[in-house]
Amino acid sequence: MSQIAKEFDYQKNIKILIWVFTALLAWPFLRSLSTNNDLNIFFGAAERLTNLQNPYTTPYNAQGWALYYYYSPLFASLLAPFTWLPKFIVSEEIPFGLFVLKLLWNALNLYFVYQLVQFVNRTFQPPKNKKGFVFWLFFALLTYRWLFLNLLYGQMTILIVWGVVKAFDGVISGSLRRNLGLAFGVTLKILPIYMVGQLFLMRKWSAFGMAVLLSVLMVLLPYVYLPAAYHTEILLSWLNNINPFSKNHIVELGEGGFIDMGALITKYLTGLNIEGEARVDWFSMGEKGVFVTTQIFRLMVLTSCWFWLVKFRKLAIEHWELLSMSVFLACIPLAFPHQRDYSLFMVWPLLVFMLNDAIFHRKSLRGLTFYGLLLGAILMGSVIFFEALPFDLRRDISGYRIQGIGGLIFLIFAQGYLWAKSKGHRSDTAGV
């Protein structure tokens, strides 16, 4: 009878948590429908594409900022049908077509969120008791802000994380269904190319080949329905815009609020003026110095990812493929240029591994490692809902790129967590 009561309490608390979490997601869902966000830019790019104009050469106005379109021609063409809908204004200068796009995109994002929650439940199988409820409670707290930001700002990060997880969840295979989301993420925003590289390093040849093939086909697909010369022009413009060795992606001055490593170096080690941010004159590193330092960091990140992949594979750690995937994914926001706070949702899978260990397996989360990770998570905004803070404080957090510093601290102490996890695995297996 006592066990039935406990089970009932768990179910009741979980239902309350689900309803509260869902209600809180309605806030950014509805707010995004009537506010300017990146979907306005994507919609504008689709309008230019339907008029056979180059969507990459001229910036788009967004709340006082002049922002460029960095996504693929394929993505703009997929949004083109929304520009054909009636032009009447729904709210805040949002035309009907854009309103429908936002509504459908937010609904699709909620589906991705549901799928990711199912992935967590399937992978970690939290017990249906008090500890299991604590896991889900902290899971909701660590997850909500990233979902809030991505829904409110009309971002693609939830889709990218979902596509990566789908490719690595369960038995990795070369099936089209398993790799379609990953390939679309690559052609959409390039970032998941790290994960395609992971498939190569894991020698998952069928999955790697399918991901590459689908990515290439998606890049070339607009040739089927766009004039060849026009698509070649905008394709070259897109590739030029996303070139990671471009000066604009190394010394990041045009916009404020970036949190990647190149942006941190530009902020604190160049003394240059960044639009919309306070100037910091700690050191004056030249453009070449920024380039070399950023590339060294990227090489170190890739090397560390490879190291953990090899180590976890040799130890045959439980869920080693997913854990390696989470390490690769967590490095993207700092390793790739032009990343903002919402891209830190890519750290989420690694955070879930840490949360699971913090509640059920404390061996790999102790002492300095735990406090370092906690500090990083706080500065990243995983623990504190920054949007509830006063405006001046939020401006300083963005202007001084505090969330990028938090991400860097988190990645550094994550190495200690991963090392302790590998040592703990050896200790566990030694006694078997």
Order of alpha helices (4+ residues) and beta strands (2+ residues): alpha-alpha-beta-beta-alpha-beta-beta-alpha-alpha-alpha-alpha-alpha-alpha-alpha-alpha-alpha-alpha-alpha-alpha-alpha-alpha-alpha
